[in-house]
Amino acid sequence: MAKKKQTGSTPATVALTKAGAEFTVHAYDHDPAAASYGEEAAEALGVDPGRVFKTLVAEVDGALTVAIVPVSGALDLKALAAAAGGKKAVLADPAHAERTTGYVRGGISPLGQRKRLPTVLDSSAAGRPTVCVSAGRRGLEVELAPTVLAELTGAVVAPIARDGR
């Protein structure tokens, strides 16, 4: 049964509810001046930044691909390309990512996207009971088991993060 805490639904929370997934929604006051959406979320929620994951959209050999990595790290584009079965990865144009996913930058959720994209979840998520990802808008995170996240997004789990931002 879905567990919810506060605020309205987003396509991500609707997808989780429809799937019967167990999740918790965490809301916080988003500061538009925040330098990093993910670090802001971790601090506002009082959660280890290694448990809060950011959703990045990249192009792997020209095809949009979602990468989910901890906010305490950075995306390794070579590792993403390899995990997605490609040769080269570059970050996608933000406007193209927004149009394709249906979410705004800083609020892109790996769940409930307008078009389901190939997804790679960093392997560091596997050792955690729960992780937090964007629930589909700035100031809203969803906490769920990484196995549920991988299953609902069809994600490949691979080491795609490196230290640093």
C-alpha positions as CSV (number, residue, x, y, z in Angstrom):
1,M,0.0,0.0,0.0
2,A,1.3,3.4,-0.9
3,K,2.3,5.7,2.0
4,K,2.1,9.4,1.3
5,K,3.0,12.4,3.3
6,Q,1.4,15.7,2.2
7,T,1.1,17.6,-1.0
8,G,-0.6,17.0,-4.4
9,S,0.2,14.4,-6.9
10,T,2.7,14.4,-9.8
11,P,3.0,12.0,-12.6
12,A,5.7,10.3,-10.5
13,T,3.5,9.8,-7.5
14,V,0.6,8.7,-9.7
15,A,2.9,6.0,-11.3
16,L,4.0,4.8,-7.9
17,T,0.4,4.6,-6.6
18,K,-0.8,2.8,-9.7
19,A,2.0,0.3,-9.3
20,G,1.1,-0.3,-5.7
21,A,4.6,0.7,-4.6
22,E,5.5,1.6,-1.1
23,F,6.9,5.2,-1.0
24,T,7.0,8.3,1.1
25,V,6.7,11.8,-0.3
26,H,8.9,14.5,1.4
27,A,8.2,18.2,0.7
28,Y,10.4,21.1,1.6
29,D,10.6,24.8,0.8
30,H,12.6,25.1,-2.4
31,D,15.0,28.1,-2.6
32,P,15.2,29.3,-6.2
33,A,18.8,30.6,-5.4
34,A,20.0,27.1,-4.4
35,A,23.2,26.2,-6.2
36,S,22.4,22.4,-6.3
37,Y,18.8,21.1,-6.2
38,G,20.0,17.7,-4.9
39,E,22.2,19.1,-2.1
40,E,19.4,21.4,-1.2
41,A,17.0,18.5,-0.9
42,A,19.5,16.5,1.2
43,E,20.0,19.4,3.6
44,A,16.3,20.3,3.8
45,L,15.4,16.7,4.6
46,G,18.3,16.0,6.9
47,V,19.4,13.1,4.8
48,D,22.9,11.9,3.9
49,P,23.6,13.2,0.3
50,G,24.6,9.7,-0.6
51,R,21.0,8.6,-0.2
52,V,19.6,11.4,-2.4
53,F,19.9,10.7,-6.1
54,K,19.7,13.2,-8.9
55,T,18.1,12.4,-12.3
56,L,20.2,13.5,-15.2
57,V,19.3,13.1,-18.9
58,A,22.1,12.3,-21.3
59,E,22.4,11.3,-24.9
60,V,24.1,8.0,-25.5
61,D,25.0,7.6,-29.1
62,G,22.2,10.2,-29.8
63,A,19.5,8.4,-27.8
64,L,18.2,10.1,-24.7
65,T,19.0,8.0,-21.6
66,V,18.3,8.7,-17.9
67,A,21.1,8.5,-15.3
68,I,20.3,8.3,-11.6
69,V,23.3,9.1,-9.4
70,P,23.9,10.3,-5.8
71,V,24.0,14.1,-5.4
72,S,27.3,13.6,-3.5
73,G,28.9,12.3,-6.7
74,A,29.1,13.1,-10.4
75,L,28.0,11.3,-13.5
76,D,30.8,9.4,-15.3
77,L,29.7,9.8,-18.9
78,K,32.0,7.0,-20.2
79,A,30.6,4.6,-17.6
80,L,27.0,5.6,-18.6
81,A,27.7,5.0,-22.2
82,A,29.2,1.5,-21.5
83,A,26.2,0.6,-19.2
84,A,23.7,1.7,-21.8
85,G,25.5,-0.3,-24.5
86,G,26.8,2.7,-26.3
87,K,30.1,4.4,-27.2
88,K,29.7,8.0,-26.3
89,A,27.5,10.0,-23.8
90,V,27.0,13.7,-23.4
91,L,24.6,15.6,-21.2
92,A,21.3,16.3,-23.1
93,D,20.2,19.8,-23.9
94,P,18.0,20.8,-20.9
95,A,15.1,22.0,-23.0
96,H,15.1,18.7,-24.9
97,A,15.2,16.8,-21.6
98,E,12.3,18.9,-20.3
99,R,10.1,18.4,-23.4
100,T,10.8,14.6,-23.5
101,T,10.3,13.9,-19.8
102,G,7.5,16.4,-19.1
103,Y,9.4,17.7,-16.1
104,V,11.4,20.9,-15.5
105,R,15.1,20.9,-14.7
106,G,15.7,20.4,-11.0
107,G,12.4,18.5,-10.8
108,I,13.0,15.7,-13.4
109,S,11.9,12.5,-11.8
110,P,12.9,9.1,-13.2
111,L,9.3,8.0,-12.6
112,G,6.2,8.9,-14.6
113,Q,8.0,10.5,-17.5
114,R,6.1,11.5,-20.6
115,K,8.2,9.1,-22.6
116,R,9.9,6.2,-20.9
117,L,13.6,6.4,-21.6
118,P,16.4,3.8,-21.1
119,T,17.6,4.2,-17.5
120,V,20.7,3.4,-15.6
121,L,20.8,3.6,-11.7
122,D,24.1,3.9,-10.0
123,S,25.1,0.7,-8.2
124,S,25.7,2.6,-4.9
125,A,21.9,2.6,-4.5
126,A,21.8,-1.2,-4.2
127,G,23.3,-1.1,-0.7
128,R,20.7,1.2,0.8
129,P,17.3,0.3,2.2
130,T,15.8,3.4,0.6
131,V,16.8,6.3,-1.6
132,C,15.3,9.7,-2.4
133,V,14.7,10.9,-6.0
134,S,12.7,13.9,-7.3
135,A,9.0,13.4,-7.1
136,G,8.5,15.5,-10.2
137,R,8.9,19.1,-9.0
138,R,11.4,21.2,-7.1
139,G,10.9,20.9,-3.4
140,L,9.3,17.4,-3.6
141,E,11.2,14.1,-3.1
142,V,10.0,10.6,-3.0
143,E,11.7,7.9,-0.9
144,L,11.5,4.3,-2.0
145,A,13.5,1.1,-2.1
146,P,16.1,1.1,-4.8
147,T,14.8,-2.3,-6.0
148,V,11.4,-0.7,-6.6
149,L,13.0,2.3,-8.4
150,A,14.9,0.0,-10.7
151,E,11.9,-2.2,-11.4
152,L,9.5,0.6,-12.2
153,T,12.0,2.4,-14.4
154,G,13.4,-0.7,-16.0
155,A,16.8,0.5,-15.0
156,V,20.1,-1.2,-15.5
157,V,22.1,-1.0,-12.2
158,A,25.8,-0.2,-12.9
159,P,28.6,1.9,-11.4
160,I,28.1,5.2,-13.3
161,A,29.0,7.7,-10.6
162,R,32.3,9.1,-9.5
163,D,33.3,11.2,-6.5
164,G,32.8,14.9,-6.8
165,R,30.1,17.0,-8.5
